[in-house]
Amino acid sequence: MNTEYDDLIISLKDKIFKLIVLVNELKNKNNVLLKNKAELEFQLNEKNKIISEVERKYKNLKIGKLIDISGKEVNDARLKINRIVREVDNCIALLND
């Protein structure tokens, strides 16, 4: 009967050891995944900054194109500029409130 308990104890020790090894492997994988996540978040932030910069340049280009209009389109350009100025004024008013 003593040998049965010894076999049971040995079996339990073996299973516990395997569980410890498995937990350590999972911790290592988790650490790797967390590092990858941090790196991907950094890359995403960098890409978002680039996108914002490109959008800003695009808006500036559109405004510049409005200003560079030939003689017969001057009236339309004035209307568009006036609309843009009103939008800016509205934004400033909203910010002041």
Jmol script that loads the backbone (N, CA, C; Angstrom):
load data "model"
ATOM      1  N   MET A   1       0.817  -1.176   0.000  1.00  0.00           N
ATOM      2  CA  MET A   1       0.000   0.000   0.000  1.00  0.00           C
ATOM      3  C   MET A   1       0.877   1.263   0.000  1.00  0.00           C
ATOM      4  N   ASN A   2       1.997   1.162   0.604  1.00  0.00           N
ATOM      5  CA  ASN A   2       2.924   2.269   0.634  1.00  0.00           C
ATOM      6  C   ASN A   2       3.413   2.626  -0.768  1.00  0.00           C
ATOM      7  N   THR A   3       3.610   1.628  -1.584  1.00  0.00           N
ATOM      8  CA  THR A   3       4.084   1.869  -2.954  1.00  0.00           C
ATOM      9  C   THR A   3       3.017   2.565  -3.781  1.00  0.00           C
ATOM     10  N   GLU A   4       1.745   2.294  -3.514  1.00  0.00           N
ATOM     11  CA  GLU A   4       0.665   2.970  -4.249  1.00  0.00           C
ATOM     12  C   GLU A   4       0.696   4.466  -3.949  1.00  0.00           C
ATOM     13  N   TYR A   5       0.895   4.799  -2.685  1.00  0.00           N
ATOM     14  CA  TYR A   5       0.966   6.210  -2.314  1.00  0.00           C
ATOM     15  C   TYR A   5       2.211   6.857  -2.916  1.00  0.00           C
ATOM     16  N   ASP A   6       3.312   6.109  -2.903  1.00  0.00           N
ATOM     17  CA  ASP A   6       4.534   6.635  -3.496  1.00  0.00           C
ATOM     18  C   ASP A   6       4.347   6.888  -4.990  1.00  0.00           C
ATOM     19  N   ASP A   7       3.692   5.950  -5.683  1.00  0.00           N
ATOM     20  CA  ASP A   7       3.424   6.125  -7.109  1.00  0.00           C
ATOM     21  C   ASP A   7       2.498   7.319  -7.360  1.00  0.00           C
ATOM     22  N   LEU A   8       1.516   7.471  -6.501  1.00  0.00           N
ATOM     23  CA  LEU A   8       0.578   8.584  -6.616  1.00  0.00           C
ATOM     24  C   LEU A   8       1.288   9.915  -6.388  1.00  0.00           C
ATOM     25  N   ILE A   9       2.153   9.948  -5.405  1.00  0.00           N
ATOM     26  CA  ILE A   9       2.916  11.172  -5.108  1.00  0.00           C
ATOM     27  C   ILE A   9       3.846  11.506  -6.266  1.00  0.00           C
ATOM     28  N   ILE A  10       4.504  10.515  -6.792  1.00  0.00           N
ATOM     29  CA  ILE A  10       5.405  10.725  -7.937  1.00  0.00           C
ATOM     30  C   ILE A  10       4.613  11.232  -9.137  1.00  0.00           C
ATOM     31  N   SER A  11       3.461  10.652  -9.369  1.00  0.00           N
ATOM     32  CA  SER A  11       2.609  11.076 -10.479  1.00  0.00           C
ATOM     33  C   SER A  11       2.161  12.524 -10.291  1.00  0.00           C
ATOM     34  N   LEU A  12       1.761  12.873  -9.073  1.00  0.00           N
ATOM     35  CA  LEU A  12       1.339  14.249  -8.794  1.00  0.00           C
ATOM     36  C   LEU A  12       2.494  15.233  -8.961  1.00  0.00           C
ATOM     37  N   LYS A  13       3.670  14.859  -8.464  1.00  0.00           N
ATOM     38  CA  LYS A  13       4.840  15.717  -8.624  1.00  0.00           C
ATOM     39  C   LYS A  13       5.157  15.941 -10.098  1.00  0.00           C
ATOM     40  N   ASP A  14       5.044  14.879 -10.901  1.00  0.00           N
ATOM     41  CA  ASP A  14       5.308  14.975 -12.333  1.00  0.00           C
ATOM     42  C   ASP A  14       4.302  15.909 -13.008  1.00  0.00           C
ATOM     43  N   LYS A  15       3.029  15.759 -12.639  1.00  0.00           N
ATOM     44  CA  LYS A  15       1.989  16.615 -13.224  1.00  0.00           C
ATOM     45  C   LYS A  15       2.169  18.072 -12.802  1.00  0.00           C
ATOM     46  N   ILE A  16       2.531  18.297 -11.553  1.00  0.00           N
ATOM     47  CA  ILE A  16       2.766  19.656 -11.072  1.00  0.00           C
ATOM     48  C   ILE A  16       3.948  20.276 -11.795  1.00  0.00           C
ATOM     49  N   PHE A  17       5.007  19.508 -11.990  1.00  0.00           N
ATOM     50  CA  PHE A  17       6.171  20.002 -12.722  1.00  0.00           C
ATOM     51  C   PHE A  17       5.784  20.391 -14.144  1.00  0.00           C
ATOM     52  N   LYS A  18       4.976  19.552 -14.808  1.00  0.00           N
ATOM     53  CA  LYS A  18       4.533  19.855 -16.174  1.00  0.00           C
ATOM     54  C   LYS A  18       3.684  21.132 -16.202  1.00  0.00           C
ATOM     55  N   LEU A  19       2.846  21.295 -15.198  1.00  0.00           N
ATOM     56  CA  LEU A  19       2.027  22.507 -15.117  1.00  0.00           C
ATOM     57  C   LEU A  19       2.890  23.750 -14.918  1.00  0.00           C
ATOM     58  N   ILE A  20       3.905  23.637 -14.088  1.00  0.00           N
ATOM     59  CA  ILE A  20       4.808  24.770 -13.861  1.00  0.00           C
ATOM     60  C   ILE A  20       5.524  25.142 -15.154  1.00  0.00           C
ATOM     61  N   VAL A  21       5.980  24.136 -15.872  1.00  0.00           N
ATOM     62  CA  VAL A  21       6.649  24.387 -17.154  1.00  0.00           C
ATOM     63  C   VAL A  21       5.688  25.063 -18.125  1.00  0.00           C
ATOM     64  N   LEU A  22       4.462  24.587 -18.181  1.00  0.00           N
ATOM     65  CA  LEU A  22       3.456  25.154 -19.072  1.00  0.00           C
ATOM     66  C   LEU A  22       3.144  26.606 -18.698  1.00  0.00           C
ATOM     67  N   VAL A  23       3.019  26.873 -17.408  1.00  0.00           N
ATOM     68  CA  VAL A  23       2.750  28.242 -16.955  1.00  0.00           C
ATOM     69  C   VAL A  23       3.897  29.164 -17.350  1.00  0.00           C
ATOM     70  N   ASN A  24       5.134  28.712 -17.175  1.00  0.00           N
ATOM     71  CA  ASN A  24       6.288  29.526 -17.549  1.00  0.00           C
ATOM     72  C   ASN A  24       6.316  29.797 -19.054  1.00  0.00           C
ATOM     73  N   GLU A  25       6.001  28.796 -19.853  1.00  0.00           N
ATOM     74  CA  GLU A  25       5.944  28.993 -21.305  1.00  0.00           C
ATOM     75  C   GLU A  25       4.872  30.008 -21.674  1.00  0.00           C
ATOM     76  N   LEU A  26       3.722  29.912 -21.030  1.00  0.00           N
ATOM     77  CA  LEU A  26       2.639  30.857 -21.316  1.00  0.00           C
ATOM     78  C   LEU A  26       2.999  32.277 -20.877  1.00  0.00           C
ATOM     79  N   LYS A  27       3.714  32.398 -19.763  1.00  0.00           N
ATOM     80  CA  LYS A  27       4.166  33.717 -19.329  1.00  0.00           C
ATOM     81  C   LYS A  27       5.132  34.314 -20.348  1.00  0.00           C
ATOM     82  N   ASN A  28       6.034  33.502 -20.864  1.00  0.00           N
ATOM     83  CA  ASN A  28       6.983  33.978 -21.863  1.00  0.00           C
ATOM     84  C   ASN A  28       6.251  34.417 -23.136  1.00  0.00           C
ATOM     85  N   LYS A  29       5.293  33.606 -23.584  1.00  0.00           N
ATOM     86  CA  LYS A  29       4.519  33.969 -24.775  1.00  0.00           C
ATOM     87  C   LYS A  29       3.749  35.258 -24.539  1.00  0.00           C
ATOM     88  N   ASN A  30       3.193  35.409 -23.348  1.00  0.00           N
ATOM     89  CA  ASN A  30       2.451  36.622 -23.011  1.00  0.00           C
ATOM     90  C   ASN A  30       3.357  37.842 -23.055  1.00  0.00           C
ATOM     91  N   ASN A  31       4.568  37.706 -22.518  1.00  0.00           N
ATOM     92  CA  ASN A  31       5.518  38.819 -22.553  1.00  0.00           C
ATOM     93  C   ASN A  31       5.870  39.202 -23.983  1.00  0.00           C
ATOM     94  N   VAL A  32       6.065  38.205 -24.827  1.00  0.00           N
ATOM     95  CA  VAL A  32       6.369  38.477 -26.233  1.00  0.00           C
ATOM     96  C   VAL A  32       5.191  39.196 -26.893  1.00  0.00           C
ATOM     97  N   LEU A  33       3.995  38.734 -26.628  1.00  0.00           N
ATOM     98  CA  LEU A  33       2.806  39.360 -27.208  1.00  0.00           C
ATOM     99  C   LEU A  33       2.637  40.796 -26.707  1.00  0.00           C
ATOM    100  N   LEU A  34       2.913  41.040 -25.439  1.00  0.00           N
ATOM    101  CA  LEU A  34       2.811  42.398 -24.908  1.00  0.00           C
ATOM    102  C   LEU A  34       3.831  43.323 -25.561  1.00  0.00           C
ATOM    103  N   LYS A  35       5.043  42.823 -25.795  1.00  0.00           N
ATOM    104  CA  LYS A  35       6.061  43.629 -26.480  1.00  0.00           C
ATOM    105  C   LYS A  35       5.625  43.927 -27.912  1.00  0.00           C
ATOM    106  N   ASN A  36       5.089  42.903 -28.588  1.00  0.00           N
ATOM    107  CA  ASN A  36       4.607  43.119 -29.959  1.00  0.00           C
ATOM    108  C   ASN A  36       3.474  44.134 -29.984  1.00  0.00           C
ATOM    109  N   LYS A  37       2.591  44.044 -29.015  1.00  0.00           N
ATOM    110  CA  LYS A  37       1.471  44.976 -28.939  1.00  0.00           C
ATOM    111  C   LYS A  37       1.976  46.397 -28.769  1.00  0.00           C
ATOM    112  N   ALA A  38       2.933  46.595 -27.876  1.00  0.00           N
ATOM    113  CA  ALA A  38       3.481  47.930 -27.640  1.00  0.00           C
ATOM    114  C   ALA A  38       4.140  48.472 -28.908  1.00  0.00           C
ATOM    115  N   GLU A  39       4.865  47.614 -29.596  1.00  0.00           N
ATOM    116  CA  GLU A  39       5.527  48.033 -30.835  1.00  0.00           C
ATOM    117  C   GLU A  39       4.500  48.402 -31.901  1.00  0.00           C
ATOM    118  N   LEU A  40       3.453  47.606 -32.018  1.00  0.00           N
ATOM    119  CA  LEU A  40       2.410  47.892 -33.005  1.00  0.00           C
ATOM    120  C   LEU A  40       1.658  49.174 -32.661  1.00  0.00           C
ATOM    121  N   GLU A  41       1.417  49.413 -31.379  1.00  0.00           N
ATOM    122  CA  GLU A  41       0.760  50.657 -30.977  1.00  0.00           C
ATOM    123  C   GLU A  41       1.631  51.856 -31.316  1.00  0.00           C
ATOM    124  N   PHE A  42       2.930  51.734 -31.108  1.00  0.00           N
ATOM    125  CA  PHE A  42       3.851  52.813 -31.464  1.00  0.00           C
ATOM    126  C   PHE A  42       3.809  53.072 -32.964  1.00  0.00           C
ATOM    127  N   GLN A  43       3.855  51.995 -33.759  1.00  0.00           N
ATOM    128  CA  GLN A  43       3.809  52.145 -35.209  1.00  0.00           C
ATOM    129  C   GLN A  43       2.489  52.776 -35.655  1.00  0.00           C
ATOM    130  N   LEU A  44       1.397  52.381 -35.018  1.00  0.00           N
ATOM    131  CA  LEU A  44       0.090  52.950 -35.352  1.00  0.00           C
ATOM    132  C   LEU A  44       0.062  54.443 -35.057  1.00  0.00           C
ATOM    133  N   ASN A  45       0.612  54.837 -33.921  1.00  0.00           N
ATOM    134  CA  ASN A  45       0.665  56.262 -33.589  1.00  0.00           C
ATOM    135  C   ASN A  45       1.499  57.034 -34.602  1.00  0.00           C
ATOM    136  N   GLU A  46       2.612  56.465 -35.015  1.00  0.00           N
ATOM    137  CA  GLU A  46       3.453  57.120 -36.020  1.00  0.00           C
ATOM    138  C   GLU A  46       2.705  57.265 -37.341  1.00  0.00           C
ATOM    139  N   LYS A  47       2.006  56.219 -37.745  1.00  0.00           N
ATOM    140  CA  LYS A  47       1.236  56.264 -38.998  1.00  0.00           C
ATOM    141  C   LYS A  47       0.115  57.294 -38.900  1.00  0.00           C
ATOM    142  N   ASN A  48      -0.535  57.378 -37.738  1.00  0.00           N
ATOM    143  CA  ASN A  48      -1.594  58.371 -37.551  1.00  0.00           C
ATOM    144  C   ASN A  48      -1.041  59.787 -37.645  1.00  0.00           C
ATOM    145  N   LYS A  49       0.159  60.010 -37.110  1.00  0.00           N
ATOM    146  CA  LYS A  49       0.793  61.322 -37.227  1.00  0.00           C
ATOM    147  C   LYS A  49       1.057  61.654 -38.685  1.00  0.00           C
ATOM    148  N   ILE A  50       1.542  60.669 -39.433  1.00  0.00           N
ATOM    149  CA  ILE A  50       1.819  60.885 -40.854  1.00  0.00           C
ATOM    150  C   ILE A  50       0.529  61.197 -41.602  1.00  0.00           C
ATOM    151  N   ILE A  51      -0.528  60.457 -41.300  1.00  0.00           N
ATOM    152  CA  ILE A  51      -1.820  60.680 -41.957  1.00  0.00           C
ATOM    153  C   ILE A  51      -2.326  62.085 -41.648  1.00  0.00           C
ATOM    154  N   SER A  52      -2.225  62.509 -40.403  1.00  0.00           N
ATOM    155  CA  SER A  52      -2.670  63.854 -40.024  1.00  0.00           C
ATOM    156  C   SER A  52      -1.886  64.916 -40.779  1.00  0.00           C
ATOM    157  N   GLU A  53      -0.585  64.717 -40.891  1.00  0.00           N
ATOM    158  CA  GLU A  53       0.262  65.674 -41.611  1.00  0.00           C
ATOM    159  C   GLU A  53      -0.121  65.731 -43.087  1.00  0.00           C
ATOM    160  N   VAL A  54      -0.359  64.581 -43.694  1.00  0.00           N
ATOM    161  CA  VAL A  54      -0.739  64.542 -45.109  1.00  0.00           C
ATOM    162  C   VAL A  54      -2.106  65.199 -45.307  1.00  0.00           C
ATOM    163  N   GLU A  55      -3.044  64.948 -44.393  1.00  0.00           N
ATOM    164  CA  GLU A  55      -4.355  65.589 -44.492  1.00  0.00           C
ATOM    165  C   GLU A  55      -4.230  67.108 -44.375  1.00  0.00           C
ATOM    166  N   ARG A  56      -3.389  67.576 -43.474  1.00  0.00           N
ATOM    167  CA  ARG A  56      -3.179  69.014 -43.322  1.00  0.00           C
ATOM    168  C   ARG A  56      -2.595  69.610 -44.596  1.00  0.00           C
ATOM    169  N   LYS A  57      -1.604  68.939 -45.170  1.00  0.00           N
ATOM    170  CA  LYS A  57      -1.000  69.421 -46.416  1.00  0.00           C
ATOM    171  C   LYS A  57      -2.016  69.419 -47.551  1.00  0.00           C
ATOM    172  N   TYR A  58      -2.868  68.405 -47.573  1.00  0.00           N
ATOM    173  CA  TYR A  58      -3.892  68.326 -48.619  1.00  0.00           C
ATOM    174  C   TYR A  58      -4.875  69.491 -48.503  1.00  0.00           C
ATOM    175  N   LYS A  59      -5.303  69.791 -47.274  1.00  0.00           N
ATOM    176  CA  LYS A  59      -6.211  70.922 -47.078  1.00  0.00           C
ATOM    177  C   LYS A  59      -5.550  72.227 -47.497  1.00  0.00           C
ATOM    178  N   ASN A  60      -4.278  72.387 -47.139  1.00  0.00           N
ATOM    179  CA  ASN A  60      -3.552  73.590 -47.547  1.00  0.00           C
ATOM    180  C   ASN A  60      -3.444  73.671 -49.067  1.00  0.00           C
ATOM    181  N   LEU A  61      -3.241  72.544 -49.703  1.00  0.00           N
ATOM    182  CA  LEU A  61      -3.149  72.515 -51.158  1.00  0.00           C
ATOM    183  C   LEU A  61      -4.482  72.907 -51.789  1.00  0.00           C
ATOM    184  N   LYS A  62      -5.574  72.403 -51.214  1.00  0.00           N
ATOM    185  CA  LYS A  62      -6.896  72.761 -51.733  1.00  0.00           C
ATOM    186  C   LYS A  62      -7.147  74.254 -51.588  1.00  0.00           C
ATOM    187  N   ILE A  63      -6.774  74.817 -50.448  1.00  0.00           N
ATOM    188  CA  ILE A  63      -6.948  76.252 -50.244  1.00  0.00           C
ATOM    189  C   ILE A  63      -6.058  77.030 -51.208  1.00  0.00           C
ATOM    190  N   GLY A  64      -4.837  76.566 -51.380  1.00  0.00           N
ATOM    191  CA  GLY A  64      -3.926  77.214 -52.326  1.00  0.00           C
ATOM    192  C   GLY A  64      -4.458  77.165 -53.750  1.00  0.00           C
ATOM    193  N   LYS A  65      -5.085  76.078 -54.089  1.00  0.00           N
ATOM    194  CA  LYS A  65      -5.649  75.950 -55.436  1.00  0.00           C
ATOM    195  C   LYS A  65      -6.814  76.908 -55.623  1.00  0.00           C
ATOM    196  N   LEU A  66      -7.593  77.110 -54.560  1.00  0.00           N
ATOM    197  CA  LEU A  66      -8.692  78.073 -54.638  1.00  0.00           C
ATOM    198  C   LEU A  66      -8.166  79.481 -54.920  1.00  0.00           C
ATOM    199  N   ILE A  67      -7.049  79.807 -54.322  1.00  0.00           N
ATOM    200  CA  ILE A  67      -6.483  81.148 -54.491  1.00  0.00           C
ATOM    201  C   ILE A  67      -5.905  81.321 -55.892  1.00  0.00           C
ATOM    202  N   ASP A  68      -5.406  80.277 -56.478  1.00  0.00           N
ATOM    203  CA  ASP A  68      -4.752  80.320 -57.791  1.00  0.00           C
ATOM    204  C   ASP A  68      -5.775  80.021 -58.899  1.00  0.00           C
ATOM    205  N   ILE A  69      -6.732  80.908 -59.038  1.00  0.00           N
ATOM    206  CA  ILE A  69      -7.801  80.688 -60.014  1.00  0.00           C
ATOM    207  C   ILE A  69      -7.738  81.788 -61.065  1.00  0.00           C
ATOM    208  N   SER A  70      -8.123  81.436 -62.266  1.00  0.00           N
ATOM    209  CA  SER A  70      -8.071  82.395 -63.369  1.00  0.00           C
ATOM    210  C   SER A  70      -9.125  83.490 -63.202  1.00  0.00           C
ATOM    211  N   GLY A  71      -9.108  84.495 -64.085  1.00  0.00           N
ATOM    212  CA  GLY A  71      -9.945  85.698 -63.998  1.00  0.00           C
ATOM    213  C   GLY A  71     -11.436  85.444 -63.926  1.00  0.00           C
ATOM    214  N   LYS A  72     -11.979  84.574 -64.748  1.00  0.00           N
ATOM    215  CA  LYS A  72     -13.433  84.393 -64.755  1.00  0.00           C
ATOM    216  C   LYS A  72     -13.936  83.632 -63.539  1.00  0.00           C
ATOM    217  N   GLU A  73     -13.057  82.964 -62.826  1.00  0.00           N
ATOM    218  CA  GLU A  73     -13.468  82.219 -61.646  1.00  0.00           C
ATOM    219  C   GLU A  73     -13.204  82.992 -60.349  1.00  0.00           C
ATOM    220  N   VAL A  74     -12.832  84.247 -60.474  1.00  0.00           N
ATOM    221  CA  VAL A  74     -12.508  85.060 -59.305  1.00  0.00           C
ATOM    222  C   VAL A  74     -13.730  85.202 -58.408  1.00  0.00           C
ATOM    223  N   ASN A  75     -14.892  85.400 -59.000  1.00  0.00           N
ATOM    224  CA  ASN A  75     -16.106  85.569 -58.217  1.00  0.00           C
ATOM    225  C   ASN A  75     -16.400  84.316 -57.388  1.00  0.00           C
ATOM    226  N   ASP A  76     -16.293  83.149 -58.018  1.00  0.00           N
ATOM    227  CA  ASP A  76     -16.498  81.895 -57.289  1.00  0.00           C
ATOM    228  C   ASP A  76     -15.475  81.740 -56.172  1.00  0.00           C
ATOM    229  N   ALA A  77     -14.255  82.133 -56.472  1.00  0.00           N
ATOM    230  CA  ALA A  77     -13.200  82.031 -55.467  1.00  0.00           C
ATOM    231  C   ALA A  77     -13.512  82.930 -54.279  1.00  0.00           C
ATOM    232  N   ARG A  78     -13.995  84.135 -54.559  1.00  0.00           N
ATOM    233  CA  ARG A  78     -14.344  85.049 -53.468  1.00  0.00           C
ATOM    234  C   ARG A  78     -15.446  84.449 -52.601  1.00  0.00           C
ATOM    235  N   LEU A  79     -16.437  83.856 -53.242  1.00  0.00           N
ATOM    236  CA  LEU A  79     -17.526  83.233 -52.487  1.00  0.00           C
ATOM    237  C   LEU A  79     -17.000  82.103 -51.602  1.00  0.00           C
ATOM    238  N   LYS A  80     -16.123  81.294 -52.168  1.00  0.00           N
ATOM    239  CA  LYS A  80     -15.564  80.188 -51.396  1.00  0.00           C
ATOM    240  C   LYS A  80     -14.711  80.692 -50.231  1.00  0.00           C
ATOM    241  N   ILE A  81     -13.933  81.727 -50.492  1.00  0.00           N
ATOM    242  CA  ILE A  81     -13.092  82.287 -49.423  1.00  0.00           C
ATOM    243  C   ILE A  81     -13.974  82.885 -48.338  1.00  0.00           C
ATOM    244  N   ASN A  82     -15.033  83.574 -48.750  1.00  0.00           N
ATOM    245  CA  ASN A  82     -15.956  84.131 -47.758  1.00  0.00           C
ATOM    246  C   ASN A  82     -16.604  83.030 -46.927  1.00  0.00           C
ATOM    247  N   ARG A  83     -16.949  81.922 -47.571  1.00  0.00           N
ATOM    248  CA  ARG A  83     -17.534  80.789 -46.841  1.00  0.00           C
ATOM    249  C   ARG A  83     -16.529  80.226 -45.841  1.00  0.00           C
ATOM    250  N   ILE A  84     -15.289  80.101 -46.270  1.00  0.00           N
ATOM    251  CA  ILE A  84     -14.240  79.578 -45.382  1.00  0.00           C
ATOM    252  C   ILE A  84     -14.044  80.526 -44.196  1.00  0.00           C
ATOM    253  N   VAL A  85     -14.043  81.840 -44.468  1.00  0.00           N
ATOM    254  CA  VAL A  85     -13.870  82.817 -43.394  1.00  0.00           C
ATOM    255  C   VAL A  85     -15.025  82.731 -42.412  1.00  0.00           C
ATOM    256  N   ARG A  86     -16.260  82.569 -42.914  1.00  0.00           N
ATOM    257  CA  ARG A  86     -17.413  82.421 -42.022  1.00  0.00           C
ATOM    258  C   ARG A  86     -17.284  81.163 -41.169  1.00  0.00           C
ATOM    259  N   GLU A  87     -16.812  80.077 -41.772  1.00  0.00           N
ATOM    260  CA  GLU A  87     -16.622  78.839 -41.005  1.00  0.00           C
ATOM    261  C   GLU A  87     -15.592  79.045 -39.898  1.00  0.00           C
ATOM    262  N   VAL A  88     -14.520  79.737 -40.234  1.00  0.00           N
ATOM    263  CA  VAL A  88     -13.487  80.013 -39.228  1.00  0.00           C
ATOM    264  C   VAL A  88     -14.058  80.891 -38.124  1.00  0.00           C
ATOM    265  N   ASP A  89     -14.829  81.913 -38.507  1.00  0.00           N
ATOM    266  CA  ASP A  89     -15.453  82.782 -37.507  1.00  0.00           C
ATOM    267  C   ASP A  89     -16.393  81.989 -36.602  1.00  0.00           C
ATOM    268  N   ASN A  90     -17.162  81.079 -37.201  1.00  0.00           N
ATOM    269  CA  ASN A  90     -18.052  80.246 -36.390  1.00  0.00           C
ATOM    270  C   ASN A  90     -17.271  79.377 -35.417  1.00  0.00           C
ATOM    271  N   CYS A  91     -16.166  78.826 -35.890  1.00  0.00           N
ATOM    272  CA  CYS A  91     -15.328  77.990 -35.014  1.00  0.00           C
ATOM    273  C   CYS A  91     -14.774  78.819 -33.855  1.00  0.00           C
ATOM    274  N   ILE A  92     -14.313  80.017 -34.164  1.00  0.00           N
ATOM    275  CA  ILE A  92     -13.777  80.879 -33.110  1.00  0.00           C
ATOM    276  C   ILE A  92     -14.863  81.232 -32.109  1.00  0.00           C
ATOM    277  N   ALA A  93     -16.073  81.522 -32.618  1.00  0.00           N
ATOM    278  CA  ALA A  93     -17.181  81.838 -31.718  1.00  0.00           C
ATOM    279  C   ALA A  93     -17.509  80.650 -30.819  1.00  0.00           C
ATOM    280  N   LEU A  94     -17.491  79.455 -31.386  1.00  0.00           N
ATOM    281  CA  LEU A  94     -17.768  78.262 -30.584  1.00  0.00           C
ATOM    282  C   LEU A  94     -16.691  78.045 -29.527  1.00  0.00           C
ATOM    283  N   LEU A  95     -15.455  78.320 -29.895  1.00  0.00           N
ATOM    284  CA  LEU A  95     -14.363  78.153 -28.937  1.00  0.00           C
ATOM    285  C   LEU A  95     -14.458  79.183 -27.811  1.00  0.00           C
ATOM    286  N   ASN A  96     -14.947  80.383 -28.122  1.00  0.00           N
ATOM    287  CA  ASN A  96     -15.060  81.425 -27.102  1.00  0.00           C
ATOM    288  C   ASN A  96     -16.204  81.128 -26.121  1.00  0.00           C
ATOM    289  N   ASP A  97     -17.202  80.370 -26.582  1.00  0.00           N
ATOM    290  CA  ASP A  97     -18.330  80.040 -25.694  1.00  0.00           C
ATOM    291  C   ASP A  97     -17.927  78.988 -24.769  1.00  0.00           C
TER     292      ASP A  97
END
end "model"
wireframe off; spacefill off
backbone 0.3
color backbone group
